[in-house]
């Protein structure tokens, strides 16, 4: 029997290529099966346009528009390169770009890959971010103002995590924790995503201080620590009340690196495992290298900012 070539689906922007094994799968199905964030508010039934894509290459390798797609195209006045991912199938190689996807979708699709039963070990990047001097802020403001400030803090600092393919793991008082690589991926990408998120958080907090928090006479300062390593990921707890959890020394180390910002008066520190995980021309690292020994393990937090 002749060998049937399976289509390759290339996602521009994230530079990811997927082999489409199921000929009955739409392009949206392909995204979902491979944990690639792809918005589909109506559930992939052609009743919305949130799954729309732009076909970069291989337009003729897709099935013709369905009646639903033709009508949507007419109403929206789309050019021929725009398709609904839930309505088209690939017959051969195509290169596509997702046009609408939200940060919350990134979070949800990655969490769907976490095992429901026994936890499993995965290599991830962990980011800890903490507000400096939060006790003083609490003592000088009423409860509802603090709740408002924290909600704004969580929002503006959570967005960079989600936008850079991470998930928000938890909020602990004045601290936010992000994880990168929960659903897999290459080490260099997960490390770079965490670093980009940290830099985005730094910009976001400066903007928040100069806009919404001016009326509260508050200037939030923060510290961020990033580490990379293998941790156990899964849903843990009582059989009737399990929660998503991440356990392992790399998580504790990320928290300690974050705390060390106070001593060296920096705002972002990364571990040597993060530094080794990205191309050397990616970062502009400060001149000092610090070695901290915890138990029997040597960690090298490096200045970033």
Backbone as CSV, one residue per row, in Angstrom:
resi,resn,N_x,N_y,N_z,CA_x,CA_y,CA_z,C_x,C_y,C_z
1,UNK,0.840,-1.199,0.000,0.000,0.000,0.000,0.877,1.251,0.000
2,UNK,0.458,2.297,-0.734,1.259,3.528,-0.769,1.231,4.231,0.587
3,UNK,2.329,4.872,0.910,2.419,5.612,2.167,1.710,6.957,2.002
4,UNK,0.757,7.228,2.872,0.006,8.485,2.823,0.702,9.510,3.706
5,UNK,1.100,10.607,3.094,1.792,11.660,3.842,0.802,12.412,4.720
6,UNK,1.170,12.578,5.982,0.331,13.326,6.905,0.682,14.813,6.840
7,UNK,-0.338,15.682,6.862,-0.075,17.126,6.770,0.706,17.644,7.972
8,UNK,1.582,18.606,7.707,2.272,19.341,8.773,1.584,20.685,8.956
9,UNK,1.214,20.994,10.186,0.582,22.271,10.504,1.603,23.130,11.237
10,UNK,1.990,24.242,10.631,2.970,25.138,11.244,2.263,26.352,11.823
11,UNK,2.523,26.619,13.096,1.936,27.774,13.782,2.982,28.887,13.828
12,UNK,2.761,29.932,13.061,3.687,31.056,13.097,3.504,31.802,14.415
13,UNK,4.501,32.522,14.811,4.440,33.248,16.082,5.030,32.441,17.213
14,UNK,4.664,31.156,17.303,5.248,30.296,18.334,6.228,29.308,17.712
15,UNK,6.345,29.360,16.381,7.326,28.544,15.656,7.210,27.066,16.038
16,UNK,5.982,26.555,15.985,5.729,25.170,16.351,5.102,24.432,15.171
17,UNK,5.579,23.223,14.901,5.073,22.417,13.794,4.481,21.120,14.331
18,UNK,3.258,20.816,13.884,2.527,19.650,14.360,2.195,18.749,13.173
19,UNK,2.359,17.441,13.351,1.929,16.481,12.344,0.480,16.112,12.638
20,UNK,-0.399,16.326,11.661,-1.822,16.050,11.843,-2.083,14.573,11.562
21,UNK,-2.258,13.789,12.613,-2.438,12.348,12.474,-3.862,11.967,12.070
22,UNK,-4.838,12.753,12.507,-6.240,12.422,12.274,-6.781,13.206,11.085
23,UNK,-7.084,12.551,9.972,-7.592,13.264,8.800,-8.971,13.874,9.015
24,UNK,-9.669,13.433,10.067,-11.002,13.958,10.365,-10.969,15.100,11.374
25,UNK,-9.775,15.575,11.703,-9.626,16.658,12.678,-9.549,18.001,11.959
26,UNK,-10.285,18.971,12.455,-10.177,20.332,11.931,-8.884,20.964,12.433
27,UNK,-8.576,22.136,11.924,-7.389,22.835,12.415,-7.554,23.211,13.889
28,UNK,-8.775,23.507,14.292,-9.022,23.790,15.705,-8.786,22.542,16.543
29,UNK,-9.257,21.391,16.058,-9.006,20.135,16.762,-7.514,19.884,16.922
30,UNK,-6.763,20.199,15.872,-5.314,20.010,15.903,-4.687,20.837,17.023
31,UNK,-5.138,22.086,17.155,-4.616,22.948,18.223,-4.917,22.370,19.593
32,UNK,-6.164,21.973,19.790,-6.584,21.479,21.099,-5.864,20.188,21.457
33,UNK,-5.729,19.272,20.484,-5.067,17.989,20.743,-3.600,18.159,21.110
34,UNK,-2.996,19.267,20.659,-1.573,19.490,20.910,-1.320,20.598,21.930
35,UNK,-2.361,20.930,22.720,-2.250,21.925,23.793,-1.736,23.278,23.301
36,UNK,-2.156,23.660,22.103,-1.805,24.979,21.582,-2.993,25.899,21.841
37,UNK,-2.806,26.977,22.596,-3.926,27.868,22.927,-4.643,28.361,21.675
38,UNK,-5.935,28.115,21.586,-6.715,28.528,20.425,-8.144,28.785,20.895
39,UNK,-8.533,30.027,20.902,-9.833,30.418,21.434,-10.956,29.851,20.576
40,UNK,-12.036,29.391,21.236,-13.215,28.874,20.519,-14.418,29.017,21.448
41,UNK,-14.921,30.238,21.541,-15.977,30.573,22.495,-17.229,29.725,22.310
42,UNK,-17.582,29.382,21.056,-18.808,28.625,20.817,-18.589,27.128,20.890
43,UNK,-17.376,26.712,21.235,-17.086,25.290,21.297,-16.681,24.687,19.975
44,UNK,-16.382,25.529,18.994,-15.947,25.029,17.690,-17.090,24.615,16.790
45,UNK,-18.202,25.344,16.872,-19.388,24.995,16.085,-19.723,26.027,15.008
46,UNK,-18.786,26.943,14.744,-19.018,27.932,13.692,-20.008,29.012,14.058
47,UNK,-20.316,29.161,15.350,-21.290,30.172,15.771,-20.622,31.454,16.249
48,UNK,-19.292,31.470,16.257,-18.552,32.683,16.587,-17.375,32.778,15.628
49,UNK,-16.531,33.782,15.811,-15.376,33.933,14.917,-14.064,33.927,15.684
50,UNK,-14.101,33.498,16.944,-12.899,33.612,17.776,-11.800,32.631,17.393
51,UNK,-12.129,31.575,16.639,-11.102,30.606,16.252,-10.461,30.957,14.913
52,UNK,-10.759,32.125,14.374,-10.297,32.463,13.025,-8.774,32.517,12.928
53,UNK,-8.291,32.148,11.776,-6.856,32.091,11.511,-6.548,32.807,10.206
54,UNK,-5.296,33.151,10.023,-4.817,33.631,8.725,-3.913,32.542,8.154
55,UNK,-4.186,32.146,6.938,-3.382,31.123,6.278,-2.181,31.803,5.630
56,UNK,-0.999,31.490,6.109,0.217,32.103,5.599,0.690,31.384,4.334
57,UNK,0.696,30.069,4.388,1.081,29.258,3.237,0.189,28.030,3.166
58,UNK,-0.071,27.560,1.943,-0.834,26.333,1.765,-2.332,26.530,1.737
59,UNK,-2.783,27.702,1.282,-4.220,27.990,1.252,-4.981,26.931,0.458
60,UNK,-4.415,26.476,-0.650,-5.079,25.483,-1.498,-5.074,24.084,-0.891
61,UNK,-4.348,23.911,0.212,-4.288,22.608,0.868,-5.369,22.438,1.928
62,UNK,-6.267,23.416,2.019,-7.387,23.335,2.953,-8.678,23.035,2.197
63,UNK,-9.616,22.414,2.907,-10.918,22.136,2.298,-11.639,23.459,2.007
64,UNK,-12.548,23.479,1.025,-13.284,24.712,0.692,-14.119,25.203,1.868
65,UNK,-14.508,26.447,1.816,-15.327,27.020,2.880,-16.679,26.304,2.965
66,UNK,-17.143,26.086,4.189,-18.486,25.560,4.400,-19.490,26.693,4.214
67,UNK,-20.786,26.365,4.179,-21.822,27.399,4.037,-21.758,28.391,5.195
68,UNK,-21.512,27.860,6.401,-21.392,28.737,7.576,-20.232,29.703,7.387
69,UNK,-19.117,29.176,6.916,-17.923,30.005,6.751,-18.113,31.033,5.644
70,UNK,-18.779,30.644,4.573,-19.039,31.582,3.473,-19.883,32.759,3.936
71,UNK,-20.902,32.468,4.729,-21.769,33.531,5.215,-21.021,34.461,6.172
72,UNK,-20.220,33.873,7.064,-19.423,34.690,7.987,-18.439,35.566,7.230
73,UNK,-17.809,34.993,6.220,-16.844,35.745,5.408,-17.516,36.911,4.701
74,UNK,-18.724,36.678,4.202,-19.459,37.744,3.507,-19.810,38.883,4.466
75,UNK,-20.278,38.529,5.644,-20.685,39.551,6.620,-19.490,40.336,7.122
76,UNK,-18.410,39.638,7.425,-17.213,40.291,7.984,-16.295,40.886,6.915
77,UNK,-16.576,40.569,5.651,-15.748,41.067,4.547,-14.280,40.651,4.695
78,UNK,-14.093,39.371,5.007,-12.748,38.850,5.164,-12.078,38.644,3.811
79,UNK,-10.761,38.765,3.796,-10.025,38.435,2.579,-9.833,36.915,2.522
80,UNK,-9.416,36.372,1.372,-9.356,34.912,1.196,-8.436,34.191,2.172
81,UNK,-7.517,34.899,2.801,-6.566,34.222,3.697,-7.150,33.924,5.066
82,UNK,-8.315,34.509,5.401,-8.914,34.313,6.722,-9.871,33.125,6.678
83,UNK,-9.689,32.200,7.594,-10.551,31.024,7.679,-10.983,30.794,9.130
84,UNK,-12.064,30.043,9.301,-12.471,29.584,10.622,-11.821,28.227,10.867
85,UNK,-11.017,28.128,11.906,-10.271,26.893,12.159,-11.184,25.711,12.440
86,UNK,-12.379,25.985,12.964,-13.301,24.897,13.283,-14.016,24.362,12.055
87,UNK,-13.851,25.049,10.909,-14.593,24.686,9.706,-13.717,24.155,8.581
88,UNK,-12.408,24.108,8.776,-11.549,23.660,7.675,-10.617,22.528,8.090
89,UNK,-10.307,21.697,7.108,-9.462,20.518,7.297,-8.252,20.628,6.368
90,UNK,-7.116,20.130,6.835,-5.893,20.197,6.034,-5.721,18.924,5.222
91,UNK,-5.509,19.089,3.920,-5.222,17.959,3.036,-3.722,17.793,2.832
92,UNK,-2.982,18.869,3.084,-1.530,18.855,2.948,-0.964,19.943,3.852
93,UNK,0.329,20.227,3.747,1.006,21.152,4.660,0.415,22.562,4.588
94,UNK,0.232,23.169,5.755,-0.224,24.555,5.822,0.523,25.282,6.931
95,UNK,0.638,26.580,6.780,1.208,27.448,7.805,0.145,28.466,8.180
96,UNK,-0.172,28.556,9.475,-1.277,29.404,9.900,-0.863,30.322,11.052
97,UNK,-1.672,31.348,11.261,-1.484,32.286,12.376,-2.820,32.456,13.079
98,UNK,-2.854,32.204,14.380,-4.075,32.435,15.146,-4.284,33.934,15.293
99,UNK,-5.506,34.397,15.058,-5.763,35.833,15.077,-6.393,36.319,16.369
100,UNK,-7.064,35.449,17.083,-7.689,35.831,18.353,-7.392,34.754,19.373
101,UNK,-6.695,35.122,20.433,-6.529,34.198,21.560,-6.236,35.008,22.804
102,UNK,-6.813,34.564,23.919,-6.720,35.320,25.152,-5.774,34.663,26.147
103,UNK,-5.357,35.445,27.097,-4.456,34.945,28.127,-5.100,33.851,28.971
104,UNK,-6.386,34.002,29.254,-7.058,32.995,30.077,-7.119,31.653,29.373
105,UNK,-7.179,31.675,28.044,-7.200,30.431,27.287,-5.878,29.676,27.442
106,UNK,-4.782,30.433,27.460,-3.475,29.822,27.685,-3.479,29.072,29.007
107,UNK,-3.978,29.730,30.042,-4.023,29.143,31.372,-4.841,27.853,31.385
108,UNK,-6.042,27.891,30.784,-6.948,26.763,30.832,-6.418,25.564,30.058
109,UNK,-5.926,25.788,28.840,-5.459,24.669,28.028,-4.243,23.982,28.648
110,UNK,-3.376,24.745,29.286,-2.227,24.128,29.929,-2.647,23.313,31.149
111,UNK,-3.594,23.822,31.917,-4.045,23.091,33.097,-4.739,21.787,32.717
112,UNK,-5.327,21.727,31.505,-5.990,20.504,31.065,-5.001,19.364,30.855
113,UNK,-3.698,19.692,30.732,-2.699,18.638,30.524,-2.192,18.058,31.841
114,UNK,-2.583,18.646,32.954,-2.092,18.193,34.254,-2.817,16.904,34.645
115,UNK,-2.101,15.867,35.055,-2.741,14.591,35.383,-3.689,14.711,36.566
116,UNK,-4.825,14.001,36.476,-5.818,14.040,37.552,-5.436,13.135,38.714
117,UNK,-4.683,12.087,38.435,-4.334,11.127,39.468,-3.023,11.448,40.142
118,UNK,-2.110,10.489,40.103,-0.808,10.655,40.742,-0.006,11.719,40.003
119,UNK,0.690,12.544,40.759,1.480,13.611,40.150,2.611,13.027,39.322
120,UNK,3.073,13.782,38.325,4.204,13.359,37.517,5.257,14.460,37.486
121,UNK,6.487,14.056,37.201,7.597,15.003,37.225,7.734,15.699,35.873
122,UNK,7.820,17.026,35.906,8.014,17.801,34.692,9.028,18.909,34.948
123,UNK,9.814,19.225,33.928,10.791,20.314,34.034,10.101,21.628,33.708
124,UNK,10.107,22.552,34.644,9.394,23.815,34.475,10.241,24.985,34.971
125,UNK,9.863,26.171,34.537,10.425,27.407,35.080,9.420,27.966,36.079
126,UNK,9.919,28.393,37.233,9.063,28.893,38.308,9.420,30.342,38.609
127,UNK,8.407,31.189,38.669,8.604,32.618,38.933,7.855,33.005,40.199
128,UNK,8.568,33.596,41.148,7.957,34.141,42.362,8.077,35.665,42.322
129,UNK,6.971,36.344,42.610,6.978,37.808,42.672,6.331,38.252,43.976
130,UNK,6.988,39.173,44.679,6.540,39.580,46.006,6.549,41.104,46.119
131,UNK,5.515,41.654,46.785,5.464,43.097,47.065,6.380,43.401,48.242
132,UNK,7.168,44.449,48.111,8.035,44.887,49.200,7.274,45.843,50.131
133,UNK,7.478,45.692,51.420,6.875,46.607,52.386,5.362,46.530,52.453
134,UNK,4.812,45.332,52.215,3.360,45.221,52.160,2.719,45.450,53.528
135,UNK,3.405,45.059,54.591,2.861,45.257,55.941,2.590,46.736,56.212
136,UNK,3.509,47.588,55.785,3.338,49.041,55.979,2.161,49.556,55.149
137,UNK,2.019,49.033,53.915,0.909,49.446,53.056,-0.426,49.082,53.704
138,UNK,-0.494,47.883,54.290,-1.729,47.432,54.939,-2.067,48.309,56.139
139,UNK,-1.063,48.662,56.918,-1.304,49.448,58.137,-1.762,50.865,57.837
140,UNK,-1.471,51.362,56.628,-1.783,52.752,56.294,-3.022,52.907,55.419
141,UNK,-3.695,51.791,55.109,-4.875,51.861,54.250,-5.979,50.977,54.809
142,UNK,-7.246,51.335,54.467,-8.342,50.517,54.979,-8.471,49.222,54.185
143,UNK,-9.258,48.302,54.701,-9.330,46.941,54.163,-9.775,46.902,52.713
144,UNK,-10.810,47.676,52.370,-11.326,47.627,51.012,-10.345,48.238,50.010
145,UNK,-9.610,49.245,50.443,-8.581,49.808,49.571,-7.473,48.784,49.318
146,UNK,-7.103,48.053,50.351,-6.077,47.019,50.192,-6.548,45.945,49.218
147,UNK,-7.829,45.546,49.346,-8.375,44.544,48.431,-8.320,45.047,46.992
148,UNK,-8.651,46.328,46.805,-8.597,46.918,45.463,-7.161,46.934,44.939
149,UNK,-6.230,47.340,45.777,-4.821,47.419,45.370,-4.297,46.032,44.990
150,UNK,-4.638,45.032,45.812,-4.182,43.675,45.519,-4.778,43.151,44.213
151,UNK,-6.051,43.447,43.977,-6.673,42.999,42.728,-5.996,43.627,41.510
152,UNK,-5.649,44.884,41.622,-4.947,45.541,40.511,-3.542,44.959,40.357
153,UNK,-2.892,44.700,41.489,-1.563,44.093,41.476,-1.604,42.731,40.793
154,UNK,-2.557,41.890,41.210,-2.665,40.559,40.627,-2.982,40.622,39.134
155,UNK,-3.790,41.591,38.738,-4.190,41.684,37.329,-3.031,42.123,36.445
156,UNK,-2.398,43.228,36.796,-1.352,43.759,35.914,-0.109,42.882,35.910
157,UNK,0.126,42.150,36.999,1.285,41.262,37.028,0.944,39.846,36.553
158,UNK,-0.332,39.513,36.570,-0.741,38.216,36.061,-0.756,38.178,34.543
159,UNK,-1.113,39.289,33.919,-1.185,39.336,32.457,0.137,38.962,31.785
160,UNK,1.288,39.524,32.220,2.550,39.125,31.580,2.850,37.636,31.703
161,UNK,2.410,37.016,32.790,2.601,35.569,32.938,1.796,34.830,31.876
162,UNK,0.515,35.204,31.751,-0.368,34.514,30.813,0.017,34.782,29.364
163,UNK,0.362,36.025,29.071,0.720,36.388,27.701,1.957,35.634,27.242
164,UNK,2.846,35.310,28.174,4.090,34.609,27.828,3.985,33.105,28.084
165,UNK,2.785,32.564,27.874,2.546,31.120,27.878,2.699,30.458,29.238
166,UNK,2.610,31.254,30.301,2.669,30.680,31.634,1.287,30.505,32.223
167,UNK,1.224,29.932,33.405,-0.032,29.858,34.141,0.183,30.483,35.511
168,UNK,-0.877,31.069,36.040,-0.825,31.625,37.391,-1.097,30.475,38.356
169,UNK,-0.085,30.108,39.120,-0.209,28.964,40.022,-1.016,29.327,41.261
170,UNK,-0.614,30.395,41.932,-1.324,30.758,43.150,-0.990,32.182,43.577
171,UNK,-1.875,32.712,44.408,-1.647,33.977,45.101,-1.463,33.644,46.573
172,UNK,-0.405,34.147,47.169,-0.175,33.933,48.601,0.018,35.302,49.228
173,UNK,-1.077,35.863,49.742,-0.988,37.193,50.329,-0.578,38.218,49.288
174,UNK,0.618,38.745,49.434,1.108,39.763,48.497,2.057,39.155,47.475
175,UNK,1.941,37.857,47.247,2.861,37.166,46.348,2.078,36.474,45.234
176,UNK,2.647,36.483,44.023,2.054,35.794,42.890,3.101,34.836,42.317
177,UNK,2.656,33.623,41.972,3.563,32.596,41.475,3.133,32.164,40.076
178,UNK,4.084,32.165,39.138,3.808,31.742,37.780,4.640,30.531,37.398
179,UNK,4.078,29.667,36.556,4.767,28.465,36.089,4.828,28.465,34.565
180,UNK,5.954,28.022,34.030,6.159,27.998,32.580,6.653,26.612,32.165
181,UNK,5.907,25.981,31.239,6.279,24.651,30.781,5.460,23.540,31.400
182,UNK,4.352,23.886,32.036,3.501,22.870,32.659,3.039,21.844,31.627
183,UNK,2.753,22.313,30.395,2.271,21.399,29.356,3.404,20.864,28.491
184,UNK,4.656,21.101,28.898,5.800,20.620,28.130,6.534,21.770,27.456
185,UNK,7.194,21.469,26.348,7.939,22.496,25.620,9.426,22.417,25.876
186,UNK,10.182,23.127,25.048,11.625,23.115,25.148,12.099,23.975,26.318
187,UNK,13.226,23.592,26.887,13.753,24.314,28.045,14.033,25.772,27.728
188,UNK,14.673,26.049,26.568,15.025,27.433,26.269,13.785,28.307,26.136
189,UNK,12.710,27.758,25.573,11.484,28.536,25.422,10.850,28.818,26.774
190,UNK,10.786,27.809,27.627,10.175,28.004,28.946,10.961,29.015,29.782
191,UNK,12.288,28.955,29.690,13.122,29.906,30.429,12.947,31.320,29.883
192,UNK,12.941,31.448,28.560,12.770,32.767,27.955,11.388,33.335,28.241
193,UNK,10.365,32.479,28.233,9.019,32.944,28.564,8.966,33.510,29.977
194,UNK,9.632,32.832,30.915,9.641,33.299,32.308,10.364,34.634,32.427
195,UNK,11.465,34.775,31.700,12.221,36.028,31.742,11.421,37.164,31.131
196,UNK,10.786,36.890,29.997,9.956,37.926,29.369,8.822,38.346,30.294
197,UNK,8.243,37.373,30.976,7.168,37.683,31.914,7.669,38.595,33.027
198,UNK,8.850,38.297,33.559,9.422,39.111,34.637,9.643,40.549,34.183
199,UNK,10.187,40.709,32.981,10.420,42.056,32.462,9.097,42.773,32.207
200,UNK,8.100,42.024,31.733,6.779,42.614,31.531,6.143,43.029,32.842
201,UNK,6.360,42.248,33.887,5.828,42.581,35.209,6.493,43.833,35.759
202,UNK,7.784,43.953,35.505,8.513,45.138,35.962,7.958,46.406,35.314
203,UNK,7.704,46.320,34.014,7.121,47.470,33.313,5.714,47.748,33.820
204,UNK,4.920,46.677,34.026,3.527,46.834,34.427,3.404,47.492,35.792
205,UNK,4.288,47.146,36.735,4.175,47.725,38.068,4.577,49.200,38.053
206,UNK,5.528,49.557,37.212,5.898,50.971,37.086,4.725,51.782,36.545
207,UNK,4.053,51.221,35.563,2.901,51.910,34.980,1.774,52.028,35.997
208,UNK,1.541,50.962,36.779,0.496,50.993,37.794,0.795,52.053,38.843
209,UNK,2.049,52.158,39.243,2.437,53.158,40.236,2.191,54.579,39.750
210,UNK,2.391,54.807,38.452,2.268,56.153,37.900,0.855,56.492,37.447
211,UNK,-0.058,55.531,37.559,-1.437,55.809,37.133,-2.411,55.604,38.296
212,UNK,-2.900,54.390,38.449,-3.983,54.128,39.392,-3.600,54.299,40.863
213,UNK,-2.328,54.052,41.203,-1.958,54.085,42.622,-1.515,55.462,43.099
214,UNK,-1.472,56.405,42.185,-1.072,57.772,42.567,-2.025,58.339,43.611
215,UNK,-3.325,58.094,43.434,-4.325,58.628,44.364,-4.235,57.997,45.748
216,UNK,-3.622,56.841,45.837,-3.460,56.179,47.138,-2.132,56.558,47.788
217,UNK,-1.337,57.333,47.077,-0.007,57.722,47.557,0.834,56.481,47.885
218,UNK,0.768,55.509,46.964,1.484,54.246,47.144,2.411,54.028,45.956
219,UNK,3.609,53.585,46.256,4.562,53.234,45.207,5.048,51.807,45.482
220,UNK,4.474,50.860,44.758,4.779,49.452,45.005,6.136,49.082,44.420
221,UNK,6.948,48.443,45.241,8.196,47.852,44.775,8.090,46.342,44.931
222,UNK,8.788,45.627,44.079,8.633,44.183,44.118,9.964,43.496,43.870
223,UNK,10.011,42.204,44.190,11.159,41.372,43.888,10.695,40.135,43.153
224,UNK,11.463,39.731,42.152,11.113,38.563,41.352,12.284,37.586,41.344
225,UNK,12.004,36.319,41.585,13.016,35.266,41.501,12.547,34.189,40.541
226,UNK,13.450,33.714,39.671,13.087,32.702,38.675,14.066,31.535,38.760
227,UNK,13.525,30.330,38.729,14.349,29.131,38.769,13.794,28.101,37.794
228,UNK,14.644,27.136,37.409,14.228,26.071,36.499,14.638,24.726,37.095
229,UNK,13.742,23.750,37.006,14.064,22.418,37.501,12.868,21.496,37.423
230,UNK,13.079,20.254,37.824,12.018,19.252,37.777,11.201,19.290,39.062
231,UNK,9.882,19.371,38.876,8.974,19.383,40.022,7.834,18.409,39.759
232,UNK,7.189,17.975,40.836,6.035,17.092,40.695,4.782,17.935,40.535
233,UNK,4.028,17.637,39.485,2.848,18.416,39.139,1.642,17.490,39.082
234,UNK,0.560,17.894,39.684,-0.653,17.084,39.628,-1.736,17.658,40.508
235,UNK,-2.817,16.917,40.649,-3.899,17.310,41.548,-3.753,16.489,42.821
236,UNK,-3.429,17.166,43.902,-3.127,16.495,45.165,-4.147,16.890,46.234
237,UNK,-4.248,16.053,47.256,-5.110,16.372,48.382,-6.070,15.257,48.713
238,UNK,-7.067,15.566,49.512,-8.082,14.598,49.902,-8.833,14.132,48.655
239,UNK,-9.217,12.843,48.590,-9.925,12.340,47.398,-11.148,13.155,47.004
240,UNK,-11.790,13.788,47.972,-12.979,14.579,47.670,-12.677,16.069,47.494
241,UNK,-11.411,16.434,47.651,-11.060,17.850,47.475,-9.603,17.967,47.030
242,UNK,-9.352,17.617,45.764,-8.000,17.714,45.226,-7.792,19.056,44.539
243,UNK,-6.582,19.566,44.641,-6.245,20.836,44.020,-4.979,20.695,43.197
244,UNK,-4.875,21.527,42.186,-3.661,21.573,41.384,-2.502,21.979,42.287
245,UNK,-1.399,21.235,42.219,-0.276,21.510,43.110,1.049,21.233,42.414
246,UNK,2.056,21.967,42.822,3.421,21.792,42.324,4.321,21.635,43.538
247,UNK,5.084,20.547,43.567,5.903,20.231,44.736,7.328,19.923,44.289
248,UNK,8.290,20.469,45.001,9.673,20.143,44.683,10.630,21.229,45.117
249,UNK,11.895,20.866,45.261,12.899,21.821,45.709,13.069,23.002,44.760
250,UNK,12.937,22.826,43.411,13.060,23.992,42.528,12.060,25.103,42.847
251,UNK,10.880,24.710,43.364,9.878,25.706,43.742,10.357,26.482,44.964
252,UNK,10.856,25.766,45.969,11.358,26.429,47.175,12.549,27.320,46.845
253,UNK,13.397,26.851,45.926,14.573,27.625,45.545,14.174,28.928,44.861
254,UNK,13.158,28.882,44.001,12.684,30.104,43.338,12.215,31.128,44.364
255,UNK,11.541,30.651,45.398,11.073,31.548,46.455,12.249,32.184,47.194
256,UNK,13.287,31.391,47.471,14.460,31.914,48.181,15.223,32.925,47.325
257,UNK,15.303,32.639,46.043,15.978,33.585,45.136,15.226,34.910,45.129
258,UNK,13.894,34.820,45.109,13.090,36.045,45.163,13.403,36.836,46.429
259,UNK,13.484,36.154,47.555,13.757,36.838,48.825,15.141,37.477,48.842
260,UNK,16.090,36.890,48.122,17.461,37.392,48.139,17.585,38.755,47.461
261,UNK,16.579,39.138,46.668,16.581,40.480,46.079,16.707,41.564,47.159
262,UNK,16.119,41.302,48.311,16.156,42.296,49.384,17.591,42.568,49.818
263,UNK,18.387,41.498,49.930,19.748,41.634,50.425,20.653,42.342,49.418
264,UNK,20.484,42.034,48.140,21.380,42.613,47.135,20.781,43.830,46.441
265,UNK,19.550,44.211,46.899,18.886,45.422,46.409,18.680,45.403,44.891
266,UNK,18.128,44.296,44.423,17.759,44.162,43.015,16.263,43.892,42.929
267,UNK,15.723,43.901,41.721,14.300,43.611,41.549,14.055,42.284,40.846
268,UNK,15.033,41.812,40.055,14.888,40.518,39.369,16.183,39.735,39.504
269,UNK,16.066,38.495,39.970,17.208,37.594,40.025,16.822,36.276,39.365
270,UNK,17.736,35.705,38.594,17.492,34.405,37.982,18.551,33.421,38.456
271,UNK,18.188,32.154,38.495,19.143,31.129,38.902,20.069,30.794,37.742
272,UNK,21.139,30.108,38.068,22.074,29.689,37.030,21.416,28.692,36.075
273,UNK,20.452,27.921,36.575,19.758,26.964,35.709,18.919,27.681,34.658
274,UNK,18.394,28.853,34.989,17.691,29.670,33.985,18.697,30.260,33.014
275,UNK,19.785,30.777,33.551,20.812,31.417,32.723,21.380,30.442,31.697
276,UNK,21.610,29.200,32.120,22.142,28.191,31.207,21.101,27.721,30.199
277,UNK,19.846,28.012,30.472,18.785,27.515,29.611,18.454,28.390,28.429
278,UNK,19.104,29.553,28.316,18.827,30.448,27.194,20.126,30.796,26.479
279,UNK,20.054,31.177,25.193,21.260,31.600,24.476,21.939,32.749,25.209
280,UNK,23.261,32.748,25.213,24.012,33.714,26.018,23.835,35.156,25.567
281,UNK,23.432,35.367,24.302,23.233,36.737,23.852,21.820,37.241,24.113
282,UNK,21.018,36.414,24.829,19.632,36.788,25.100,19.532,37.814,26.216
283,UNK,20.429,37.735,27.187,20.308,38.544,28.396,21.470,39.510,28.556
284,UNK,21.145,40.633,29.164,22.166,41.590,29.569,22.268,41.500,31.088
285,UNK,23.189,40.651,31.542,23.306,40.348,32.965,24.254,41.328,33.634
286,UNK,23.953,41.654,34.899,24.828,42.535,35.652,26.205,41.938,35.842
287,UNK,27.132,42.747,36.332,28.532,42.326,36.408,28.805,41.357,37.545
288,UNK,27.954,41.347,38.552,28.188,40.471,39.697,27.518,39.115,39.514
289,UNK,28.184,38.082,39.978,27.585,36.762,40.105,27.631,36.382,41.576
290,UNK,26.520,35.914,42.099,26.443,35.579,43.509,26.246,34.084,43.670
291,UNK,26.923,33.492,44.615,26.755,32.060,44.876,26.154,31.906,46.269
292,UNK,25.022,31.228,46.330,24.361,30.984,47.602,24.246,29.482,47.778
293,UNK,24.608,28.968,48.938,24.519,27.530,49.168,23.355,27.244,50.115
294,UNK,22.448,26.431,49.624,21.347,25.955,50.440,21.470,24.452,50.529
295,UNK,21.576,23.958,51.734,21.797,22.529,51.953,23.054,22.115,51.176
296,UNK,22.929,21.123,50.291,24.107,20.657,49.552,24.106,21.162,48.116
297,UNK,23.253,22.121,47.816,23.096,22.555,46.437,23.586,23.988,46.273
298,UNK,24.360,24.211,45.230,24.848,25.560,44.950,23.999,26.202,43.877
299,UNK,23.432,27.353,44.199,22.601,28.101,43.253,23.287,29.425,42.964
300,UNK,23.287,29.827,41.739,23.903,31.092,41.370,22.850,32.066,40.859
301,UNK,22.238,32.843,41.747,21.342,33.882,41.266,22.151,34.950,40.530
302,UNK,21.694,35.386,39.400,22.407,36.380,38.625,21.572,37.644,38.528
303,UNK,22.236,38.784,38.637,21.538,40.056,38.499,20.925,40.183,37.117
304,UNK,19.704,40.632,37.073,19.113,41.023,35.807,18.760,42.498,35.843
305,UNK,18.213,42.925,36.942,17.773,44.318,37.015,17.758,44.774,38.471
